[in-house]
Amino acid sequence: MTASQACFVWYELMTTDMEAAKAFYTKVVGWGTQDVSGPGIPYILFTAGGATISGLTDLSDEARQMGAKPSWIGYVGVKDVDAATERVATLGGAVLVPPQQIPNVSRFSIVTDPQKATLALLKWLKPGREQPGELDSPGRIGWHELLAADSEKALAFYRELFGWGKVEAEIDAPKTYQLFSAGGQTAGSIFTKPPSLPIPHWLYYFNITDIDAAAKRVTAGGGKILHGPIEVPVGGRMVQCADPQGAVFALVGERKFTAPGYFERVAVGDRPAAQTATSSGAAGFTGKWFGPRK
């Protein structure tokens, strides 16, 4: 696989109110927008620094009737969407949307891993459509965190599917938390979620310069703060949020690239209830940093 394959190459928000979502994220994250809608297919691009970062589209009536809620989904680049989709099923996952083609743009499918976390597979049909910039670029999705039912089994699945590898922390870390590499760089973490949290899902972290100001914009725009802001290394901060339509996302303040998710374990009862995470790899952890530093 090339460097762009087996990496997250695109992100998309499927929502119930596109105009409200567009207004919210442009204010909170500072993204620009570009309307590329086609006949009967509403679609907006979010941009940063002149580069396209992610897409915004409507949650279909069919999906709503099946119980789908507004959410962010990440697309992993693959060489052959059809073969990779078949491989997902062979490894115990499920196919939600079989391979489809957007003429002159891409071929994609939407799948779940064996623990029911959703993601998409993508192959651009034109060259030069790789995700731009480094992981710590402003406005970029800089970290990918999977809240899994079983981190070891989840990593085994993604290793077989994409070739993702383990990244060792600087000191011993619990087996329930694992950094992973994709395309030759540390790209995220897989975390065994507490039983109290919802079903397994991917959480995406957006790079923000001033995290505290952004958190205020979240609430001012009708969103919710689920956890934080809390301190992370190199003076940065992170916060987990939900937008006004209920899609969950996270923000990370200006920092040198490093994992935003892992802290030294302490008993939840040893700290105020307000400091207990509701969703993320920071749940049940606080204080000392264990992730890699660059």
Secondary structure, 3 states (H helix, E strand, C coil): CCCCCCCEEEEEEEECCHHHHHHHHHHHCCCEEEECCECCECEEEEEECCEEEEEEEECCHHHHHCCCCCEEEEEEECCCHHHHHHHHHHCCCEEEEEEEEECCCEEEEEEECCCCCEEEEEEECCCCCCCCCCCCCCCCEEEEEEEECCHHHHHHHHHHHHCCEEECCCCCCCCCEEEEEECCEEEEEEEECCCCCCCCEEEEEEECCCHHHHHHHHHHCCCEEEEEEEECCCCCEEEEEECCCCCEEEEECCCCCECCCCEEECCHHHCCHHHCCCCCCCCCEEEEECCCEC
